[in-house]
Amino acid sequence: MTTTLIDGIGLLYTGDPEREEIPDAALLIEDGLVAWTGPAAQAPDADERVDAAGRAVIPGFVDSHAHLVFAGDRTAEFQARMSGEPYTGGGIRTTVAATRRASEAELATRARALVTEMLAQGTTTVEIKSGYGLSVEHERRSLEIATGLTDETTFLGAHVVPADMDADSYVRLVAGEMLEACAPYAKWVDVFCERGAFDGDQTREILAAGLKAGLGVRVHANQLTEGPGVRIACELGAASADHCTHLTPGDVEALSSSGTVATLLPGAEFSTRSPYPDARGLIDAGVTVALATDCNPGSSFTSSMAFCVALAVREMRMTPLEAVRAATYGGARALRRTDVGWLRRGARADLVVLDAPSYVHLAYRPGVPLVHQVFHGGLLL
């Protein structure tokens, strides 16, 4: 069994609440797991040594919200928004049409390329949703592709109602035949609970069917307007309520008194020129916050968690520490994972060596490629 010691770490951000930061540190990898962290002067012997040369080390990013199985392009929609048109979510159907036309091989190649792009930027765990098929065949196909790329797959048949169906008939399809076909390929069920998508009763019906099928719950909640999404997520014990842009005091109270993580997606606000979520208010209320890219072709076509960290610091009043925590430990909590998102003993050795002395540079130098090395499961990529 080979052991690898990474030493010469200028600042190690472990993500472990018991000892979150260690200056002048080292980290030992054994059998793909973190075996030890501490001051470099106390480092144990190892078979191999990697010198970080004063660079910072952080856990691999955990991107807990992404839509990567799709085809087509929505550049024209983005350009229209940048010219003043509001975002309504209606462009989803454009991607649905393109995704249905694409071959399985084309979809898999594109999704794999995005996962590779994310990994090169330090994202070592990613959740992938369906939602651009909106038929039994195409939703199942999307999830089957996703299972080849990640363990974190989410059935989002309830993204929008397709143009050729009425809402009631489609809800019955999603909660019945479509769920039955997709559940073997999914870990989670999700619903876009929003005006113009699915209302509270429809959301509950679909999520209840998903729970009965053994899936965990996630909810697209309160992105465009105030609504019941966050409260439904908390009532049903959802792992996360995602977006959380328009919240009432009651929504914040529900989140703070539940185990549901508020997953914030600042790339969507950046790309749609919408108000940013009140991260400061959520954190001050004791809510666990995660950051994710929402990578998708319409409202947030970014694969960079570092970019989302910078946005969170600049636009949502999070400190650099809070933002990095949300992009690692928070993302893991949103997926109910304890093996990723931090660098404590026994965790998977997913880590990023930054070409900077501190994680603060992720916000201090936005847009600059700061990833020097990525270790995934203890292996240097």
BANU-910256 format. One record per residue (C-alpha): residue number from 1; residue in one letter; z, x negated, y. Coordinates in Angstrom, 3 decimals. Each point is the difference from the previous one (the first is absolute). Example, Ala and Ser with C-alpha at 12.3 -4.5 7.8 and 13.67 -1.06 7.14 Angstrom:
<pts>
PT  nr rest        w        u        v
PT   1    A    7.800  -12.300   -4.500
PT   2    S   -0.660   -1.370    3.440
</pts>
This chain:
<pts>
PT  nr rest        w        u        v
PT   1    M    0.000    0.000    0.000
PT   2    T   -1.184   -1.609    3.257
PT   3    T    2.121    0.225    3.123
PT   4    T   -1.326   -0.378    3.541
PT   5    L    2.092   -0.926    3.019
PT   6    I   -1.255    0.864    3.469
PT   7    D    2.003   -2.123    2.412
PT   8    G   -0.345   -1.181    3.557
PT   9    I    0.124    3.661    1.094
PT  10    G    0.750    0.156    3.712
PT  11    L    1.262    3.591   -0.223
PT  12    L    0.219    2.115   -3.145
PT  13    Y    0.086    3.737    0.610
PT  14    T    1.269    1.370   -3.319
PT  15    G    0.162    3.685    0.862
PT  16    D    3.286    0.080   -1.916
PT  17    P    2.598    1.774    2.186
PT  18    E    2.692   -2.296   -1.382
PT  19    R   -1.715   -3.083    1.449
PT  20    E   -3.119    0.957    1.899
PT  21    E   -0.873   -3.331    1.620
PT  22    I    0.546   -3.574   -1.190
PT  23    P   -1.023   -2.935    2.243
PT  24    D   -1.064   -3.344   -1.527
PT  25    A   -0.369    1.740   -3.342
PT  26    A   -1.476   -0.262   -3.464
PT  27    L   -0.987    2.515   -2.678
PT  28    L   -0.290   -0.474   -3.763
PT  29    I   -2.549    1.909   -2.088
PT  30    E    0.469    0.349   -3.743
PT  31    D   -2.114    2.104   -2.345
PT  32    G   -1.588    1.822    2.936
PT  33    L    3.338    1.027    1.496
PT  34    V    2.248   -1.255    2.776
PT  35    A    2.677   -2.058   -1.740
PT  36    W    1.893   -1.430    2.992
PT  37    T   -0.020   -0.097    3.800
PT  38    G    2.162   -2.052    2.315
PT  39    P    0.217   -3.062    2.250
PT  40    A   -2.542   -2.675   -0.886
PT  41    A    2.781   -2.585   -0.230
PT  42    Q    1.425    1.928   -2.963
PT  43    A   -3.280    0.652   -1.790
PT  44    P   -0.065   -0.434   -3.793
PT  45    D   -2.514   -2.178   -1.818
PT  46    A   -3.326    1.483   -1.032
PT  47    D   -3.122   -0.932   -1.922
PT  48    E   -2.243    0.419    3.024
PT  49    R    0.596   -0.216    3.722
PT  50    V   -1.812    1.604    2.937
PT  51    D    0.815   -1.306    3.467
PT  52    A   -0.102    2.765    2.609
PT  53    A    0.152   -2.675    2.719
PT  54    G    2.224    2.036    2.319
PT  55    R   -1.952    3.234   -0.361
PT  56    A    1.645    3.407   -0.305
PT  57    V   -0.009    1.927   -3.273
PT  58    I    0.234    3.786   -0.283
PT  59    P   -0.343    2.493   -2.864
PT  60    G   -3.497    1.253   -0.706
PT  61    F   -0.816    3.055    2.082
PT  62    V    0.394    3.367   -1.746
PT  63    D   -2.656    2.401    1.289
PT  64    S    1.238    3.397   -1.163
PT  65    H   -2.782    2.160    1.489
PT  66    A   -3.714   -0.740   -0.396
PT  67    H   -3.212    1.907   -0.762
PT  68    L   -2.286   -2.594   -1.568
PT  69    V   -2.330    1.930   -2.325
PT  70    F   -2.770    1.271    2.231
PT  71    A   -3.599   -0.490    1.043
PT  72    G   -1.834    0.339    3.297
PT  73    D    0.715   -0.916    3.577
PT  74    R    1.498    1.868    2.950
PT  75    T   -0.895   -2.350    2.814
PT  76    A   -1.561    2.840    2.010
PT  77    E    3.243    1.981   -0.189
PT  78    F    2.009   -3.014    1.177
PT  79    Q   -2.417   -0.580    2.866
PT  80    A    0.287    3.646    1.024
PT  81    R    3.802   -0.252    0.060
PT  82    M   -0.184   -3.109    2.114
PT  83    S   -2.149    2.050    2.378
PT  84    G    2.693    2.653    0.330
PT  85    E   -0.396    2.448   -2.879
PT  86    P    3.337    0.965   -1.657
PT  87    Y    0.790   -0.718   -3.647
PT  88    T    0.338    3.137   -2.154
PT  89    G   -0.319   -1.308   -3.557
PT  90    G   -3.264    1.863   -0.512
PT  91    G   -1.957   -3.153   -0.768
PT  92    I    1.641   -0.205   -3.432
PT  93    R   -2.741    2.262   -1.360
PT  94    T   -2.619   -2.534    1.108
PT  95    T    1.610   -2.600   -2.235
PT  96    V    0.316    2.538   -2.821
PT  97    A   -3.767    0.576    0.024
PT  98    A   -0.748   -3.734   -0.062
PT  99    T    2.590   -0.652   -2.723
PT 100    R   -1.402    2.703   -2.246
PT 101    R   -3.494   -1.507    0.326
PT 102    A    1.148   -3.536   -0.835
PT 103    S    0.037   -1.368   -3.538
PT 104    E    3.226   -0.956   -1.722
PT 105    A   -1.058   -3.646    0.099
PT 106    E   -0.624    0.155    3.761
PT 107    L    3.396    1.563    0.644
PT 108    A    1.798   -2.492   -2.224
PT 109    T   -1.725   -2.974    1.616
PT 110    R    0.933    1.117    3.495
PT 111    A    3.601    0.815   -0.890
PT 112    R    0.404   -3.331   -1.782
PT 113    A   -1.367   -1.821    3.046
PT 114    L    2.572    1.696    2.226
PT 115    V    2.861   -0.896   -2.348
PT 116    T   -1.230   -3.622   -0.014
PT 117    E   -0.172    0.077    3.806
PT 118    M    3.569    1.288    0.145
PT 119    L    1.272   -2.625   -2.427
PT 120    A   -1.497   -2.795    2.094
PT 121    Q    2.005    1.387    2.950
PT 122    G    3.260    0.010   -1.928
PT 123    T    0.106    3.508   -1.475
PT 124    T    1.134   -0.404   -3.596
PT 125    T    0.787    3.662   -0.761
PT 126    V   -2.190    2.914    1.087
PT 127    E    0.064    3.735   -0.636
PT 128    I   -3.411    1.682   -0.369
PT 129    K   -0.649    3.712    0.487
PT 130    S   -2.814    2.224   -1.139
PT 131    G   -1.072    2.750    2.394
PT 132    Y   -3.673   -0.649    0.705
PT 133    G   -1.269    1.809   -3.097
PT 134    L    1.512    3.492    0.342
PT 135    S   -1.387    1.138   -3.363
PT 136    V    1.482   -0.392   -3.451
PT 137    E   -2.611   -2.554   -1.055
PT 138    H    0.002   -2.060    3.190
PT 139    E    3.778   -0.077    0.485
PT 140    R    0.512   -1.108   -3.598
PT 141    R   -2.675   -2.665    0.454
PT 142    S    1.655   -1.326    3.151
PT 143    L    3.376   -0.311   -1.675
PT 144    E   -1.456   -1.652   -3.085
PT 145    I   -1.516   -2.643    2.295
PT 146    A    3.319   -0.407    1.831
PT 147    T    1.918   -0.588   -3.235
PT 148    G   -2.095   -3.119   -0.544
PT 149    L    1.272   -1.415    3.292
PT 150    T    3.661    1.013    0.324
PT 151    D    2.926    1.641   -1.784
PT 152    E    0.646    2.130    3.089
PT 153    T   -2.549    2.834   -0.157
PT 154    T    0.304    3.312    1.828
PT 155    F   -1.762    3.299   -0.658
PT 156    L   -1.061    1.388    3.395
PT 157    G   -2.290    2.807   -1.047
PT 158    A    1.672    1.953    2.816
PT 159    H   -1.530   -2.108    2.778
PT 160    V   -2.050    2.794    1.572
PT 161    V   -1.638    3.169   -1.315
PT 162    P   -3.632   -0.722   -0.931
PT 163    A   -2.606    1.856    2.016
PT 164    D   -1.257    2.030   -2.970
PT 165    M    3.380    1.536   -0.952
PT 166    D    2.628    2.250    1.544
PT 167    A    3.506   -1.353    0.389
PT 168    D    1.760    2.204   -2.570
PT 169    S   -2.549   -0.728   -2.721
PT 170    Y    0.153   -3.709    0.718
PT 171    V    3.805   -0.119   -0.109
PT 172    R   -0.113    1.660   -3.432
PT 173    L   -2.566   -2.567   -1.149
PT 174    V    2.039   -2.961    1.299
PT 175    A    3.266    1.246   -1.511
PT 176    G   -1.688    0.899   -3.282
PT 177    E   -3.110   -1.488   -1.556
PT 178    M   -0.352   -2.907    2.436
PT 179    L    3.631   -1.086   -0.378
PT 180    E   -0.266    0.220   -3.772
PT 181    A   -3.063   -2.290    0.028
PT 182    C    1.453   -2.469    2.503
PT 183    A    3.659   -0.258   -1.010
PT 184    P   -0.647   -2.530   -2.809
PT 185    Y   -1.350   -2.419    2.637
PT 186    A    2.587    0.647    2.723
PT 187    K    3.598   -0.982    0.681
PT 188    W    0.344    2.143    3.142
PT 189    V   -1.196    3.299    1.471
PT 190    D   -0.652    0.380    3.722
PT 191    V   -1.080    2.791    2.369
PT 192    F   -1.360   -0.141    3.554
PT 193    C    2.400    2.567    1.459
PT 194    E   -1.582    0.620    3.375
PT 195    R   -1.706    2.629    2.114
PT 196    G   -3.591    0.126   -1.194
PT 197    A    0.955   -1.337   -3.437
PT 198    F    2.863    1.577   -2.041
PT 199    D    2.877    2.129    1.255
PT 200    G    3.596   -0.103   -1.161
PT 201    D   -0.332    2.545   -2.818
PT 202    Q   -3.144   -1.649   -1.353
PT 203    T    1.641   -3.400    0.205
PT 204    R    3.050    1.152   -1.945
PT 205    E   -2.166    1.598   -2.699
PT 206    I   -2.014   -3.162   -0.589
PT 207    L    2.963   -2.366    0.142
PT 208    A    2.015    2.204   -2.359
PT 209    A   -2.879   -0.132   -2.488
PT 210    G   -0.128   -3.775    0.361
PT 211    L    3.734   -0.298   -0.622
PT 212    K   -0.334    2.182   -3.101
PT 213    A   -2.736   -2.357   -1.228
PT 214    G    2.397   -2.938    0.366
PT 215    L   -1.366   -1.491    3.219
PT 216    G    2.051   -1.291    2.908
PT 217    V   -0.484    1.568    3.434
PT 218    R   -1.455   -1.385    3.215
PT 219    V   -1.062    2.074    3.028
PT 220    H   -2.424   -0.500    2.892
PT 221    A    2.328    1.534    2.575
PT 222    N    0.013    0.787    3.715
PT 223    Q   -2.943   -2.192    0.967
PT 224    L   -1.853    2.246    2.432
PT 225    T    2.655    2.569    0.913
PT 226    E    3.563    1.020   -0.740
PT 227    G    0.182    1.879   -3.280
PT 228    P    1.860    0.483   -3.271
PT 229    G   -1.245   -3.146   -1.771
PT 230    V    3.001   -2.260    0.582
PT 231    R    2.536    2.655   -0.924
PT 232    I   -1.917    0.879   -3.178
PT 233    A   -0.101   -3.691   -0.933
PT 234    C    3.770   -0.292    0.421
PT 235    E    0.707    3.272   -1.825
PT 236    L   -2.038   -1.089   -3.018
PT 237    G    1.435   -3.512   -0.119
PT 238    A   -3.266   -1.671    0.944
PT 239    A   -0.085   -3.775   -0.035
PT 240    S   -1.655    0.025    3.404
PT 241    A   -1.187    2.150    2.871
PT 242    D   -2.994   -1.761    1.498
PT 243    H   -1.158   -0.052    3.649
PT 244    C    3.068    1.736    1.570
PT 245    T   -1.686   -0.063    3.409
PT 246    H    1.229    3.360    1.306
PT 247    L    3.632    0.562   -0.949
PT 248    T    2.689    2.429    1.096
PT 249    P    3.686   -0.989    0.074
PT 250    G    0.348    2.047   -3.184
PT 251    D   -2.685   -2.081   -1.707
PT 252    V    1.794   -3.208    0.923
PT 253    E    3.288    1.402   -1.282
PT 254    A   -1.649    1.024   -3.272
PT 255    L   -1.390   -3.507   -0.481
PT 256    S    3.279   -1.716    0.878
PT 257    S    1.977    2.127   -2.458
PT 258    S   -2.479   -0.397   -2.863
PT 259    G   -1.398   -2.851   -2.044
PT 260    T   -3.503    0.617    1.352
PT 261    V   -1.585   -2.960    1.772
PT 262    A   -1.918    0.534    3.251
PT 263    T   -3.243   -1.919   -0.483
PT 264    L   -1.602   -0.717    3.355
PT 265    L   -3.706   -0.745    0.315
PT 266    P   -0.674   -1.493    3.436
PT 267    G   -3.576   -0.917   -0.900
PT 268    A   -0.805    3.719    0.094
PT 269    E    1.412    0.424    3.500
PT 270    F   -1.845   -3.116    1.152
PT 271    S   -3.300    1.277   -1.393
PT 272    T    0.376    3.580    1.217
PT 273    R    1.645   -0.691    3.368
PT 274    S    2.870    2.270   -0.989
PT 275    P    3.692   -0.327    0.903
PT 276    Y    1.917   -2.449   -2.159
PT 277    P    2.984    1.115   -2.097
PT 278    D    3.475   -0.514    1.419
PT 279    A    1.019   -2.813   -2.330
PT 280    R    2.899   -0.954    2.242
PT 281    G    1.493    3.483   -0.234
PT 282    L   -0.403    0.104   -3.778
PT 283    I    1.619   -3.393   -0.529
PT 284    D    2.848    0.791    2.374
PT 285    A    0.599    3.224   -1.971
PT 286    G    0.385   -2.006   -3.215
PT 287    V   -3.357    0.948   -1.536
PT 288    T   -1.633   -2.523   -2.333
PT 289    V   -3.389   -0.855    1.496
PT 290    A   -3.063   -1.455   -1.705
PT 291    L   -3.235   -1.247    1.518
PT 292    A   -3.373    0.415   -1.703
PT 293    T   -3.649   -0.367    0.987
PT 294    D   -1.333    3.479   -0.885
PT 295    C   -3.190   -1.942   -0.753
PT 296    N   -2.793    2.589   -0.031
PT 297    P   -3.526    0.274    1.431
PT 298    G    0.792    2.592    2.642
PT 299    S    3.286   -0.332    1.829
PT 300    S    1.300   -3.497   -0.851
PT 301    F   -2.566   -2.384   -1.429
PT 302    T    2.266   -3.031   -0.094
PT 303    S    1.276   -1.879   -3.039
PT 304    S    2.379   -2.195    2.004
PT 305    M    3.722    0.537   -0.329
PT 306    A    0.522   -2.810    2.510
PT 307    F   -1.946    2.048    2.555
PT 308    C    2.241    2.998   -0.710
PT 309    V    3.075   -2.202    0.466
PT 310    A   -1.303   -1.074    3.411
PT 311    L   -0.723    3.607    0.986
PT 312    A    3.471    1.083   -1.100
PT 313    V    1.621   -2.646    2.180
PT 314    R   -2.202    0.573    3.045
PT 315    E   -0.486    3.774   -0.112
PT 316    M    2.951    1.404   -1.968
PT 317    R    2.845   -2.163    1.375
PT 318    M    0.899   -1.509   -3.356
PT 319    T    1.389   -3.509    0.011
PT 320    P   -2.020   -2.603   -1.951
PT 321    L    2.730   -0.018   -2.653
PT 322    E   -0.055    3.798   -0.325
PT 323    A   -3.791    0.026   -0.256
PT 324    V   -0.174   -2.685   -2.698
PT 325    R    2.809    1.723   -1.887
PT 326    A   -1.907    3.299    0.173
PT 327    A   -3.209   -1.666   -1.227
PT 328    T    1.719   -1.524   -3.036
PT 329    Y    3.361    1.461   -1.024
PT 330    G   -0.766    3.362    1.638
PT 331    G   -3.319    0.296   -1.808
PT 332    A    1.711   -0.729   -3.297
PT 333    R    2.578    2.710    0.719
PT 334    A   -2.839    2.413    0.761
PT 335    L   -1.326   -0.692   -3.502
PT 336    R    3.484   -0.021   -1.518
PT 337    R   -0.504   -3.555   -1.158
PT 338    T    2.731   -2.630   -0.283
PT 339    D   -2.150   -2.760   -1.494
PT 340    V   -2.089   -0.602    3.137
PT 341    G    0.525   -0.046    3.757
PT 342    W    2.754   -2.614   -0.044
PT 343    L    0.672   -3.466   -1.366
PT 344    R    3.283    0.336   -1.800
PT 345    R    0.710   -1.341   -3.461
PT 346    G   -1.879    1.973   -2.645
PT 347    A   -2.636    1.411    2.369
PT 348    R   -3.658   -0.647   -0.651
PT 349    A   -1.034   -3.232    1.688
PT 350    D   -2.398    1.597    2.488
PT 351    L    0.222   -2.002    3.201
PT 352    V   -1.980   -1.196    2.977
PT 353    V    0.153   -3.417    1.619
PT 354    L   -0.823    0.473    3.674
PT 355    D   -1.717   -2.648    2.065
PT 356    A    2.797    0.416    2.530
PT 357    P    3.692   -0.936    0.208
PT 358    S    1.209    3.612    0.151
PT 359    Y   -1.066    3.534   -0.927
PT 360    V    0.284    0.792    3.725
PT 361    H   -3.453   -1.559    0.373
PT 362    L   -1.510    3.007   -1.780
PT 363    A    0.628    1.951    3.202
PT 364    Y    0.026   -2.971    2.387
PT 365    R   -3.549   -1.033   -1.047
PT 366    P   -1.716    3.313   -0.792
PT 367    G   -3.396   -0.191   -1.634
PT 368    V    0.397   -3.624   -1.035
PT 369    P   -0.386   -0.713   -3.766
PT 370    L    3.437   -1.441   -0.751
PT 371    V   -0.001    0.230   -3.809
PT 372    H    0.063   -3.530   -1.393
PT 373    Q    0.704    0.753   -3.671
PT 374    V    0.631    3.065   -2.142
PT 375    F    1.969   -0.003   -3.250
PT 376    H   -0.481    3.062   -2.199
PT 377    G    2.257    0.285   -3.007
PT 378    G    0.901   -3.640    0.486
PT 379    L   -3.611   -1.168   -0.071
PT 380    L   -1.559   -1.711    3.016
PT 381    L   -3.231    1.804    0.832
</pts>
